[in-house]
Amino acid sequence: MKTNGSQNQDYELLPQIAFRAQKNWRGHVWTFVRKKPLGATGGLSLIVLVLTALFAPLIQTFDPLLQDIPNRLHSPDSQFLFGTDPFGRDMFSRIVHGARVSLYVGLISVTLGTTVGTLTGVASAYAGGKVDLLVQRVVDAMQGIPGLILILALVVALGASLNNVTIAIAIAFTPRMVRLSRSQALMVKQEDYVLAAKTIGASSVRIILRHVLTNSLTPVIVLATGYLGTAIVTEAGLSFLGLGVPPPHPSWGGMLQFGARQYQEAAPWLTIFPGTALTITVFGFNLFGDALRDSLDPRLRGR
């Protein structure tokens, strides 16, 4: 039993431990920035995207849905930073709110696909036998359909809306996560600490969640980061085809489709600004994902 003196010493050490943890965290961030400048640039662009999405109502200069016909197709100037569309809606405000749509679709779809796929893959690998065989046949059937075709079919069946697009993208990403997590779990389940947990009578649920799942997550996280950009591009493509977020809600893909269809020469800003926002976002996710993979993969960590 600890004495009062030893307890006081422990309390005195707490601020030092917290300071060291904060210092180590800052050191890891600085090391990442120094060794992976492109990845840090991508991460910075993602931070800007998140802040833009969170504070869109404060950043917007006009209501993104407000029509101002007298100022339709107004070229960019100090009042309308990115110009206006054929209905007089401010393009800057619409692009800012479009960041919310892109971030919502990317994060929710990848989170759903990663969660369901990882849990299914790990459970399938741990169970083995007929359960594993059945799960893999279902995955084979889903992967036999091209991803975009599957998403289009799901959106047509469910209807064009923000949530349905998100669900369709999540379903299309799930089989890949099942494959990756299963392959990792098959290796982890043979480790000594997993066999020891079985020997002492730990339950299957505890072994899966405590040992197999936690030690299979690194490649899953890396792949999920890369899929964020893919999900955003997919949503933009669906909106470009008229199957994504229904108008008048702002979507980068919808803006591109509207500008490219009729006003490419008369009002090029209708495609330039949403296209630039989409490009920067996707490049940011790809650069950050590549740097994260290099940092977490032991085979690439020294490069």
C-alpha positions, 0 to 999 in steps of 0.5 A: 500500500502506498504511503502519503509521501509516495502518493504526493510524489506520483502527483508531482510527476503527473505534469512532467509525464503530460509535458513529455507526452506533449513533447513527443507528439510535437516531435512526431509531427515535426519529424513527419513534416521534415521527412514527408513535406509533400505529405505535410502539404497534403495534410495542411490542405485537408485541415483547410478543407475541414475548417472550411466545411465546419465554418462554412456559414461564417465564411460564406459571403452570400446565401448559397441558395439565394438567386439574384437574377440581375447579377446572373453570370457576373464575372469574378470581382471584389463583390463576387469573388468567384463570380455567379452562376446563371441564377445569380447565386454566389459561386464562392459561397456554393463552393464553400458549402460544397466542401461540406458535401464532399467531406460528408460523403468521403468521411461517412462512406469510408468510415462505414465501408471500413468498419463493416469490411474490417469487422467482417474480414477479421471475423471471417479469418478467425472463424475459418471453415465454412463461414470464411468460405461463404463470406469470400464467395459473397466478396468475390461476387461483389468484386466481379462487378466493376465498382462504378457500375455497382454504385450506379446500380445502387443509386438508381435503385435507392434514388438520388440523394446525399445519403443514398450516394454515401451508402452506395459508395460505402457498399462498393468499398466494403469488399476491398476492406474485407479482403485486406483485413482478412489477409492481415488477420490470417497472419495475426491469428498465428502469433504467439500472443493470440495462441496464448490468449486461446490457451488461457480461455479468453473468449473469441470476441475478446481475442478478435477485438483485443488482439487480432483487430487491433494488430490488423489496423495499420494497412486498413487505415492507410487504405482508408485514407487513400479511399477518401479522395476516391469517394469524393471523386466518385460523388462528384462524378455521380453529381456530374451525371445527375445521379448525385446530390440533387439541385439546388444543393451545392455540389462540386460535381453538380457545378462542373456539370452545369458549367461544362454543359452550357457555359464553358466559353461564356462563363469559364469560372463556373468550371474553373473554381469547382474543378480546382477545389476538387483537384486540390482536395483529391491531391491532398488526400492522395499525398497525405495517404502516400506519406502515411503509408510510408511512415507506417509501413516498416519496409518503407519507413526509412525512405 
